[in-house]
C-alpha cells in the first residue's frame, strides 16, 4: 500500500529529518522509506514536506516493517547530504501504524478488473501494424487504488497506455486507451499470442496523486488482460498499407511574390476491412506551416475522409524545388476508441505525403 505522510515543521528554525524503515525478522539495516522523493530533507521554518511511503502487510494483517523518523534543528545553509552520518537510531521516533480492521474487506483478491475481460485483436489479418484499443479498468474495492501499465521484455510488441497511471476512487471505472506497436516483424501468429498486457495496481491512501506512483511497479503484481488474436472472415488486404492518399502528391501553386493562403483537398482512403485511425502533422523542417482540418479522424472499413490542407499567407519557399512533407499516423482501432484518443499518436508509424509545387496554370492530377 502507498500512503501519504505530511512532515510539518512546527518551529521557527530549520529542521533536518529522515524517514526510514527497518524490516522485522531481518538484519536491522536502515533503508530509505520514501518513493520518488528524498527521504532526508531540510525543512524551512513553518514548512511542510510530503512523503510517499510504501507499506507491506503480511498474511496475519501485521506490518512487516517499522518506520522511524529522525529529526534535529540545524542552521541555515545545511544541506540534506550533510546530515547523513549524524542520523542515530536512538534519536529516532517510531512512526505508529494502526491497521483499521473495521474497514470493509475486499470481496475479491483482485483490486482491479477489466471490461471486457479479454481483448480480441485482428493481429492475424493485419500483422505488423500499430493498433489502438480501448478498455475499462474497474476498482472493485472500497479503497483508493493506484494503477499503471508496464511491458514485459518477452513481448513482441510494446504496449503504452493513456493515461500512463492514476488513482481510482472506490468502486470507480477508468477508461484506458492502449497503443500496441510491434518491436519487430511478426512472422508467426504464436508470437503475437504469447504477448501479455499487464496493469499493476496497489492500495493508496486518499490524497495520493498519479505522480506519487513513480517507481511503484516493482512493489506490485500485474493483472493480465488476455489477448485473443481473431481470424474473422474478411478478405486479406492486398497491400501492406492501411491508408492511401488521393492525390498521392499534394500540389500547390507556386506564387513566390504573393502573400496569399492556399487551400487543397486531400482524401484519405481506408483500404482495409478494419477501423483505421489517422492523425496528421507537418514536418518541422518544412518551408511552410501547413494546417490540416480535421487534424485526426476515424475511418470505417473501406471508407474515405476528405481533409482540408491550408498554407499560410507568408510562404518562405523561393523556388520550385519543394521538399515539404505532411505525415499521417495510421493504425488499426477497435470499437470504443475515439477521435481524441488518436490525436496524440503522431511521429511514429506514419505515412508520408509529399508536397509539390506547380506553376500557375499548370494542370495537376486533380
Phi, psi and omega per residue, in radians:
X1 nan 2.436 3.037
X2 -1.794 2.356 3.095
X3 -2.490 2.780 -3.042
X4 -1.809 2.322 3.063
X5 -2.211 2.203 3.048
X6 -1.663 2.163 3.094
X7 -1.736 2.046 -3.004
X8 -1.942 2.222 3.022
X9 -1.505 1.934 -3.072
X10 -1.659 0.190 -3.080
X11 -1.965 3.084 3.069
X12 -1.728 0.364 -3.106
X13 -2.120 2.898 2.997
X14 -1.350 2.360 -3.094
X15 -2.255 2.232 3.033
X16 -1.640 2.491 3.072
X17 -2.556 2.802 3.087
X18 -2.504 2.366 3.073
X19 -1.950 2.214 3.141
X20 -2.540 2.898 3.118
X21 -2.242 2.716 3.061
X22 -2.232 2.182 -3.132
X23 -1.249 2.405 3.038
X24 -1.264 2.688 3.118
X25 0.969 0.648 3.116
X26 -2.654 3.002 3.088
X27 -1.027 2.486 -3.036
X28 -1.459 1.134 3.059
X29 -1.688 2.306 -3.113
X30 -1.414 2.391 3.126
X31 -2.262 2.513 3.104
X32 -1.014 2.419 -3.034
X33 -1.679 -0.409 -2.990
X34 -1.454 2.526 3.104
X35 -1.860 2.076 3.046
X36 1.510 -0.223 3.104
X37 -2.345 2.920 3.128
X38 -1.215 2.428 3.141
X39 -1.580 -0.310 3.037
X40 -1.976 2.169 -2.932
X41 -2.440 2.665 2.978
X42 -1.784 2.072 3.141
X43 -1.635 2.273 3.020
X44 -1.268 2.827 3.142
X45 -0.955 2.355 3.075
X46 0.999 0.633 -3.120
X47 -2.011 2.988 -3.090
X48 -2.304 2.468 3.070
X49 -2.144 2.357 -3.097
X50 -1.681 2.141 3.130
X51 -1.988 2.443 3.111
X52 -1.943 1.998 -3.040
X53 -1.967 2.650 3.139
X54 -1.946 2.187 -3.046
X55 -2.127 2.249 -3.141
X56 -1.992 2.306 3.085
X57 -2.015 2.361 -3.127
X58 -1.515 -3.003 -3.084
X59 -1.093 -0.401 3.139
X60 -1.542 0.150 -3.132
X61 1.083 0.554 3.067
X62 -2.029 2.530 3.126
X63 -1.094 2.538 3.104
X64 -1.703 -0.012 -3.117
X65 -2.385 2.624 3.001
X66 -1.923 2.355 -3.135
X67 -1.826 2.485 -3.120
X68 -2.306 2.618 3.081
X69 -2.186 2.126 3.064
X70 -1.821 2.450 3.130
X71 -2.590 2.683 3.110
X72 -2.831 2.521 3.065
X73 -1.241 2.355 3.129
X74 -2.286 2.900 3.100
X75 -1.524 2.789 3.113
X76 -1.076 2.383 -3.129
X77 1.821 -0.325 3.072
X78 -1.188 2.376 -3.135
X79 -1.865 2.850 -3.051
X80 -1.061 -0.605 -3.127
X81 -1.231 -0.302 -3.114
X82 -1.344 -0.292 -2.986
X83 -1.757 -0.055 -2.983
X84 -1.027 -0.813 -3.048
X85 -1.332 -0.154 -3.132
X86 -1.686 -0.029 -3.103
X87 -1.407 1.976 -3.087
X88 -1.972 2.338 -3.100
X89 -1.072 -0.592 -3.117
X90 -1.147 -0.379 3.128
X91 -1.633 0.063 -3.086
X92 -1.633 2.711 3.076
X93 -1.916 2.357 3.122
X94 -1.298 2.319 3.128
X95 -1.469 2.020 -3.069
X96 -1.278 2.443 3.045
X97 -2.125 2.407 3.108
X98 -2.162 2.112 3.079
X99 -1.483 2.003 -3.108
X100 -1.472 1.581 -3.108
X101 -1.331 -0.111 3.072
X102 -1.417 -0.176 3.125
X103 -1.169 2.636 -3.134
X104 -1.085 2.358 -3.119
X105 -1.405 2.632 3.084
X106 -1.234 2.380 3.102
X107 -1.458 -0.092 -3.128
X108 -2.402 2.710 3.053
X109 -1.335 -0.195 -3.117
X110 -1.740 2.407 3.086
X111 -1.409 -0.594 -3.113
X112 -2.219 2.742 3.042
X113 -2.319 2.742 -3.135
X114 -1.799 2.531 3.010
X115 -2.363 1.916 0.095
X116 -1.286 2.811 -3.092
X117 -1.229 -0.316 3.035
X118 -2.519 2.799 -3.024
X119 -2.091 2.213 3.100
X120 -1.747 2.061 -3.108
X121 -2.081 2.452 -3.102
X122 -1.430 0.873 -3.073
X123 -1.252 -0.500 -3.103
X124 -1.264 -0.562 -3.115
X125 -1.406 -0.651 -3.086
X126 -2.331 1.283 3.117
X127 -1.226 2.858 3.055
X128 1.120 0.376 3.124
X129 -2.004 2.505 3.038
X130 -1.116 2.586 -3.051
X131 -2.514 2.432 3.093
X132 -2.182 2.385 3.119
X133 -2.435 2.790 -3.108
X134 -1.961 2.414 3.120
X135 -2.576 2.539 3.085
X136 -1.762 2.414 2.951
X137 -1.935 2.383 -3.063
X138 -1.941 2.243 2.993
X139 -1.407 1.900 -3.049
X140 -1.626 0.274 -3.092
X141 -2.070 3.057 3.056
X142 -1.710 0.414 -3.090
X143 -2.209 2.924 3.006
X144 -1.364 2.366 -3.068
X145 -2.227 2.225 3.022
X146 -1.616 2.619 -3.107
X147 -2.547 2.852 3.060
X148 -2.982 2.819 3.126
X149 -1.849 2.719 3.039
X150 -2.649 2.788 -3.049
X151 -1.872 2.528 2.989
X152 -1.562 2.436 3.139
X153 -1.115 -0.404 -3.112
X154 -1.407 -0.191 3.123
X155 -1.139 2.496 3.066
X156 -1.462 -0.159 3.109
X157 -2.269 2.751 3.078
X158 -1.750 2.312 -3.129
X159 -1.974 2.152 3.069
X160 -2.134 2.530 -3.077
X161 -2.126 2.665 3.017
X162 -2.285 2.138 -0.064
X163 -1.229 2.715 -3.083
X164 -1.210 -0.371 3.131
X165 -3.046 2.985 -3.140
X166 3.085 -3.075 3.122
X167 -2.156 2.215 -3.106
X168 -1.826 2.256 3.025
X169 -1.128 2.901 3.131
X170 -0.987 2.427 3.053
X171 0.960 0.649 -3.100
X172 -1.943 3.006 -3.126
X173 -2.205 2.404 3.105
X174 -2.140 2.210 3.094
X175 -1.527 2.295 3.106
X176 -2.026 2.473 2.954
X177 -1.958 2.120 -3.040
X178 -1.937 2.290 3.095
X179 -1.898 2.233 3.122
X180 -1.950 2.158 3.125
X181 -2.235 2.102 3.125
X182 -1.073 2.402 3.063
X183 -1.371 -0.488 -3.111
X184 -2.590 3.071 3.132
X185 -1.184 2.213 -3.123
X186 -1.564 1.790 -3.066
X187 -1.617 -0.498 -3.092
X188 -2.072 2.415 3.105
X189 -1.096 -0.576 -3.124
X190 -1.081 -0.521 3.108
X191 -1.119 -0.719 3.119
X192 -1.152 -0.710 -3.059
X193 -1.213 -0.339 3.133
X194 -1.444 -0.163 3.125
X195 -1.132 2.590 3.096
X196 -2.273 2.180 3.034
X197 -1.713 2.089 -3.004
X198 -2.124 2.479 3.012
X199 -2.219 2.120 3.092
X200 -1.536 2.726 3.139
X201 -2.604 2.695 3.092
X202 -2.723 2.705 3.056
X203 -1.257 2.446 3.084
X204 -2.318 2.797 3.106
X205 -1.439 2.744 3.100
X206 -1.061 2.362 -3.097
X207 1.783 -0.198 3.103
X208 -1.179 2.572 -3.130
X209 -2.012 2.870 3.113
X210 -1.051 -0.638 -3.138
X211 -1.165 -0.341 3.127
X212 -1.311 -0.226 -3.002
X213 -1.610 0.016 3.134
X214 -1.026 2.250 3.129
X215 1.462 0.094 -3.082
X216 -1.482 -0.272 -3.034
X217 -1.047 -0.577 -3.080
X218 -1.205 -0.258 -3.140
X219 -1.633 -0.100 -2.957
X220 -2.134 2.973 3.096
X221 -1.962 2.377 -3.092
X222 -1.488 2.616 3.023
X223 -1.805 2.320 -3.038
X224 -1.641 2.368 2.954
X225 -1.703 1.944 -3.104
X226 -1.061 2.403 3.121
X227 -1.943 2.212 3.124
X228 -2.013 2.169 3.105
X229 -1.455 2.065 -3.066
X230 -1.483 2.710 3.082
X231 -2.319 1.014 -3.069
X232 -1.181 2.674 -3.096
X233 -1.361 1.618 3.060
X234 -2.558 2.810 -3.120
X235 -1.255 2.329 3.065
X236 -1.131 2.460 3.119
X237 -1.188 2.312 -3.126
X238 -1.381 -0.073 -3.133
X239 -2.160 2.732 3.050
X240 -1.394 -0.077 -3.079
X241 -1.641 2.637 3.025
X242 -1.599 -0.601 -3.092
X243 -2.283 2.782 3.012
X244 -2.344 2.740 -3.128
X245 -1.844 2.506 3.013
X246 -2.322 1.861 0.061
X247 -1.365 2.820 3.141
X248 -1.198 -0.374 2.999
X249 -2.235 2.417 -3.062
X250 -1.685 1.972 -3.070
X251 -1.583 2.436 2.987
X252 -2.223 2.627 3.124
X253 -1.354 2.365 -3.130
X254 -1.454 1.906 -3.136
X255 -2.281 1.408 -2.998
X256 -1.217 -0.464 -3.040
X257 -1.852 0.202 -3.112
X258 -2.078 2.361 3.101
X259 -1.660 1.506 -3.073
X260 -2.477 2.464 3.084
X261 -1.524 2.453 -3.139
X262 -2.083 2.616 -3.081
X263 -2.242 2.329 3.043
X264 -2.292 2.653 3.082
X265 -1.775 2.361 3.110
X266 -2.180 2.329 3.076
X267 -1.800 2.255 3.044
X268 -1.852 2.113 -3.015
X269 -1.920 2.195 3.024
X270 -1.467 1.969 -3.066
X271 -1.696 0.242 -3.075
X272 -2.038 3.050 3.046
X273 -1.698 0.372 3.140
X274 -2.064 2.857 3.001
X275 -1.328 2.290 -3.080
X276 -2.199 2.315 3.055
X277 -1.802 2.656 3.101
X278 -2.458 2.672 3.079
X279 -2.533 2.288 -3.037
X280 -1.833 2.650 3.035
X281 -2.709 2.626 -3.117
X282 -1.709 2.315 -3.099
X283 -1.088 2.410 -3.077
X284 -1.154 -0.340 3.141
X285 -1.551 0.007 -3.135
X286 -1.084 2.593 3.102
X287 -1.326 -0.330 3.096
X288 -2.243 2.702 3.116
X289 -1.712 1.927 -3.081
X290 -1.659 2.431 3.066
X291 -2.004 2.414 -3.115
X292 -2.031 2.450 3.138
X293 -2.466 2.045 -0.080
X294 -1.293 2.732 -3.112
X295 -1.364 -0.415 -3.121
X296 -2.546 2.826 3.138
X297 -2.979 3.049 3.116
X298 -2.191 2.203 -3.090
X299 -1.829 2.078 2.980
X300 -1.086 2.916 -3.137
X301 -0.978 2.392 3.074
X302 0.929 0.721 -3.115
X303 -2.078 3.001 -3.104
X304 -2.297 2.438 3.079
X305 -2.161 2.203 3.076
X306 -1.635 2.303 3.088
X307 -2.174 2.683 3.120
X308 -1.695 2.292 3.082
X309 -2.023 2.150 -3.042
X310 -2.161 2.480 3.046
X311 -1.771 2.711 3.101
X312 -1.306 2.925 3.115
X313 -1.158 -0.585 3.114
X314 -1.718 2.067 -3.112
X315 -2.110 2.179 -3.063
X316 -1.537 0.059 3.118
X317 -1.243 2.211 -3.063
X318 -1.894 -0.168 3.118
X319 -2.521 -3.128 -3.064
X320 -1.403 -0.197 -3.108
X321 -1.418 1.417 -3.098
X322 -1.594 2.262 3.098
X323 -1.981 0.264 -3.106
X324 -1.180 2.647 -3.119
X325 -2.507 2.571 2.960
X326 -2.013 2.368 -3.136
X327 -1.937 2.495 -3.122
X328 -2.234 1.936 3.007
X329 -1.221 2.463 3.098
X330 -2.562 2.456 -3.126
X331 -2.789 2.775 3.113
X332 -1.310 2.403 3.116
X333 -2.060 2.664 2.958
X334 -1.758 2.892 3.130
X335 -1.071 2.438 -3.131
X336 1.881 -0.386 3.071
X337 -1.304 2.374 -3.067
X338 -1.930 2.910 -3.087
X339 -1.033 -0.723 -3.126
X340 -1.106 -0.357 3.137
X341 -1.294 -0.539 -3.076
X342 -1.619 -0.163 -3.121
X343 -1.082 -0.505 -3.074
X344 -1.568 -0.105 -3.095
X345 -1.647 1.569 3.134
X346 -2.421 3.008 3.123
X347 1.071 0.345 3.013
X348 -2.551 2.536 3.092
X349 0.881 0.748 -3.043
X350 -1.774 2.840 3.088
X351 -1.958 2.405 -3.007
X352 -1.652 2.322 3.056
X353 -2.024 1.924 3.141
X354 -1.277 2.579 3.021
X355 -1.789 2.290 3.109
X356 -2.138 2.598 3.123
X357 -1.899 2.433 3.139
X358 -2.204 2.620 3.101
X359 -1.233 2.672 3.089
X360 -0.981 2.293 -3.141
X361 1.545 -0.207 -3.125
X362 -1.325 2.324 -3.120
X363 -1.255 2.651 3.108
X364 -2.149 3.093 3.134
X365 -1.148 -0.289 3.117
X366 -1.546 nan nan
